Amino acid sequence: MDLDLIGTWEKPLAVITGAGGGIGRAIARRLGARYRLVLVDVRQDAVADLRGALTEEGYDVALATVADVGDRDSVERLVETVASSGTLGTLVHTAGLSPSMAAWTRIVHVNLVGTAHVLDAFLPLAHPGGSAICFASVAAYTFPASPQADALLDDPYAPDLMTRLGPVLEHIDADKSEFSYKVHAYGASKRGVIRMVERRVRDWAERGARIVSISPGTVLTPMGRREHEANPLATATANVTPLRRRGAPTDIAATVDFLASDLASYITGSDIRVDGGIVAARTQGV
């Protein structure tokens, strides 16, 4: 046993997708005190750098690997490796794309279909007391929802999803610009994540585990800063946040830590907004 590691008892695994991002890194450091860490990212350099840094700091990194959540085979290979590495304690699925990062179809595929891949593949590893924490967004609350849109989002594996979702986005896109179209696609994908978590609540409960989603507001990460530079809507949102500040990765990590803990043992099937009050302000017009 390596006595230099943080904690010396047998610990369950915390699997963190998108671990190389600003939020993923903060979550890894927060959860690393009571979990062995499984770091997952689509970028080899990001996950390698994080593993090196965390190992140097004394955290127990069980696995650091590359996986593309948009690729079902890649996710299934990841689950096989995780299953041989220990007992799953919590799954924190942060991996996703923001509006400025890709075409709208890729955004929906990674954020929505990718979440379905991850939840389906990891469900057999769920144990009593475990949890799955998925990342949605406050953008889900500003997406102009409709029964037609929800029916499409609730069927992420439909082969014609993009073909049928495109006209719905066009109908609600008043600006008729490529960027606003991607913003609506992003909001739709994250609304789909929230609804997916609600629909999967019984599946996870039957294994004694919980499933929740978390909707961050504007967070100061490298990706968040890039989004502000490219997306004027993101800047406008941050400027009217009631708490008058942008979120920090540690704000999100602290919430994840709580949701993964026994203190949240009666919270499941819910979306938790960590947004400085922006959704409430918009809903109430204040």
N, C-alpha and C positions, 0 to 999 in steps of 0.2 A: 504493500500500500504506500502510495506517495504522500507523505505527510506535508508536503509543500502545497498540496491542493486545498482549495477552500472547502472545508468540511471533509470528514474522513469516513462517513457512513455510506452505506449503499443507497444511492439516490435514484429516483425515477428520471426518465428522459424528458427534456423540454425540446420539442422540435420547433424550430423557428424558420419559416420560409421568408425569403427576402431579407435574410439576416445581414447582408452586406450594406443595407441602407441605413440611414440615420436612425430611424425608429427601431429597426431590427437590432442594431448594435446596442441601443439603450436597453431594449428588452433583454437581450442576452446577458448584459451585466447585472440587470435587476434579478432575473430568475436564476442566475448562476450560483447564487448562495445556497439554493436548496434543490437544484436539479443538475444532472449531467446534461450538457448542452449538445444538441444536434443542430449544426449550422448549415443552412441550405440557401443557395443563391444560384441564379442563372449565370453569374459571372465568376469564373474560376479565380481571377485575381482578387476579387472582393472577399470571397469566402476564405481564401488562403491567408490574406492579410489579417482578417478578423481572427482566424484561428491562432495565428502567431501572436497577436496582441493579447488575446484572452489567456492563452497558455502562459505567456510571460507574466501576466497579472495573477496567476494562480488558479484560474478557473478550470474546471474539469470538462474538457471538450471531448465527448465520446466520438463524435463524427463531424467532419466538415466536408461537404460534397456539393456537386453541381446537379441541379435538376431544373427542368422547364415545366412549370405547372400547367402550361397549355398543351403539353404532350402527355397523353394518358400513359403511354409506355414508360416515359421517364419517371412519372409519379409512382407507378407500380414498382419500378426498380428501386426507387427510394424507399418505399415501404418495406420491401424485402430486406434491405440493408438495415433499416431501423429495427425491424423485428428481431434481428440477430444481435442487436447491440444492447438490448435491455428492455425494461418495461416502460411503456409510454405513460407519462404523467400528464403532460399538457401539449397540445398542438396549437401553435400560434401562427396563423397564416396571414402574414403581412404582404406577401408578394403581390404586385399589381402594377398597372400602368396608369399614369395621369394623362390628361388631355393633350399635353404638348409632346408626348413621348412616342406616339405611334398613330397609324391610321385607325379610324373608328372601329373597323371590324376587328383589328388586333386587340384594341382596348377591351371590347366586349368579350372576345375570346379568352384573353388572359384573366380578366377580372371575374367574369361570370362562369364561363365553362371551366376555367382553371380551378375555381373554388369547388365546383362540383367534382372534378377529378380528385382533388385533395381529400374532400370529406368522404367520398365513396371509398377511396383506397385506404384511408386511415381508420375508418369505423371498426373494422375487425380487431384493431389493436387497442380499442378503448377499454378501460378497466374501471371498476367502481372507484369513485372519487376523482376520476380524471376529467379533463375538460378540453374543449376545442374553442378557440377564440379566433374568429374571422374578422377581417378588416373591411368595413364598409366606408362610408364617408357622409359628411353633411350634405354633399351634393345629391344624395339619395332623397333628401327632403325637399329639394327645390326642383326635382324632375317632375314635369307635369304628368302625373300618373293617370292611367286610364285602365279599364278592364281589359281592353285589347292589348295594351302594352304589358300588363301584368301576366296575362295568359302566355305571352311569348317568353317573358323572362322566367316564368315558372317551368319552362321546358328547355333547359340549356343545351340538351343533347339533340334537339331537333335539327335534322340536316339542312333545313331551309330557314334556320333562325335569322341569319343575316339578311336574307332576301326579304323576309316578312317584316323584320324590324326596321329596315331602311325607310320604307314609306311612312311608318309611324313617326320616326325622327324627323323626316322632312315636313310632316304635317305640323309639328309643334315648334319647328325652328323658324321663328319670326325673322331673325337676322339673315337667314339664307347664306351664311358664310361657312367656309370649311371648318373654321375653328369653333364657331358656336355649335355646329353639328357634332363635333367631337366632344364638346362639353356636355351636350345632351346625352350622347352615347355613354360617356363616363357616368353621369348621374343614373342612367338607366341600369348600367351594369352593377352599380353599388346598391340600388334599390333591389335588384334581383338577389344580391347577396343577403340582404336583410330578410327577404322573404324566404330564401333558401334555408337560412338558419331556423326560422320559425317552423318550416315544414319538416325539418330533420330532428326536431326536439325529441320526439318519441323514440326515434331510432337510437339516439345516444342515451336517453333515459333507460331504455331496456337493458343497456349494458352498465347501468349505474353511473353514467357520466353526464356531463352538462355540455351545452353548446350555446355560445353567445356571439354577438357581433359588437364591434366597437366602431363608432363613427367619429373620427377626429375632425377638428376644424383645421384652420391654417397652422401648420407646424413648421418650425424653423429647422429644416433639414436641407441637405444639398438639393434633393429633388424638389422640395418645397420652394427653395429660392429660384430654381430654374423655372418652375411653374409661374412664379410671380413675374419673372422677366418676360415670359412669353404670353401670359394670360392676364389681361386687364381685369377680368372678372374676379380672379383670385385676389388681386390687390384691393379691389373695391370691397370684397367681403371682409378682408382683414381689417380694413379701415373703419368698419362699422361694428366690429365685435364689441359687445358690451363691456367686457373686462379690459378693453383697450390695450391688449397685447396679443402677440402671436403665441401659440403654444410651443412648448419645448418638448423634445423627444422624451425627456424624463417625466413629463406630465402623462404621456401615453403609457410609458413603461410602468409607472406606478399603478395606473388603472388596470393594466394587464396582470400585474402581480396580484392585485386584489381579486380579480375575477378568476384567476387560477387557484386561489387559496381556498381553504375551508371556510373562511369568513364569507365567501360568496356561495355557500353550498346550496342555497335555495334560489339562486338566480340562474335561469336557463330559458332559452327561447326568446331572449330580449336583445334589444339594441341599446347600447350605452353611448350617449353622446358626450364627447369630451371636446367641446367646441367654444368655450368661453362665452356661451350664451347666444351664439349667432342664430341658431335655428329658432329659439324662443323669440328673439327680437324680430325676426322676419315674420314669424307666424302671427305675432301680436301687433305687428306694425309699429314697433317702438325703436 
